[in-house]
Amino acid sequence: MVSWFLQIFHRERSAAAVPLICLVLLPMPAAAEPVQIPGPQGHFEAEMIAVEGANHALVIIPGSGPTDRDGNSPSMGLMSDSYKMLAEDLARLGVASLRIDKRGFFGSASALSDPNDVTIKAYAEDARRWVEKASELAPCVWLAGHSEGGLVALVAAMEPPEALCGLVLMAAPGRPIGQLMIEQFEASPGAAPLLPQLRSVVADLEAGRHRDPEQLTPNLRPLFSTGLQRYMIDLFSHDPADIAGNWEGPALIVQGDADIQVRMVDADLLQTALPQAQQLVLSGATHMLKADVAGQPAATYTDPTLPLHEDLVPGIVRFLDGVAKP
């Protein structure tokens, strides 16, 4: 089972039928095509789906580690196509999108020589620049962050670009991510002997202190390499619920109640911080925004043919349509 801390670990190792009449009335999406904007060293890249006459465009921000614009990470065994499906399903309902590759990874690999030499603030600045690009697709642009990408969206919204209409937070953390890492270890069978040292390391990183990886138990050493510790010190310093309180605009909080990585308590914490937000609970959905497959806990992470949860895209579109048209 892919978990949040394994996604961070692998960062260093990269990388129903519709009536015909409805089809006639829907705008026709253009084919997906890569687009680029300048980065610090090379270019950033995203996949664009334009929709003629679209009022809304989503900038889809991936989760942690080497997760690509489609929602996959081959080095981790993650093959979901969740973001690709999301963009394509939204386009069929008239919503344009840019789904991005983060700096240092995949199509944005040339933008940064060391993908570990990043901060949430840098990711947020990149997201703001993608909002500007997405404003060419529609007058109202939304930051749609999944998992760690939700934290990036919240930080980006602290200095909102002119075209930013709001946030779509999908399985986004509501607590500091160090706490989520500990919680995932606590739920992992056989991890009990590691917990005292894990809690100690997380506490040090939260306080801005590095630990010598060679002094850690071999099972934890790969998770806390020197390069990853540099990133984690920054990552763990952010409290998503606290940051969310800075945003006063529209927001949609999407959470699956079968998600074992980010819990309903996280969605509730974000809701408290964003009282104006709407909440979309996906019954039986996992972290990959797909319906859980009974007896196959890894299926939604490894089978890209499984569709998105049936309520996800309709719920997002209803939310967007409920916002005053630009």
ABEGO torsion letter per residue (X at the ends): XBBAAAAAAAAAAXXXBBBAAAAAABBBBBBBBBBBBBBAABBBBBBBBBBBGBABBBBBBBBBEBBBAAGBBAAAGBBAGAAAAAAAAAAAAGBBBBBBBBBGBEAAAAABABAABBBAAAAAAAAAAAAAAAAAABABBBBBBBEAAAAAAAAAAABBBAABAEBBBBGBBABBAAAAAAAAAAABBGAAAAAAAAAAAAAAAAAGBBBBAAABBAAAAAAABAAAAAAAAAAAABBAAAAAAABABBBBBBBBAABAABBAAAAAAAAAABAABBBBBBBGBBAAGBBBBBGBAAAAAABAABBBBAAAAAAAAAAAAABBBX
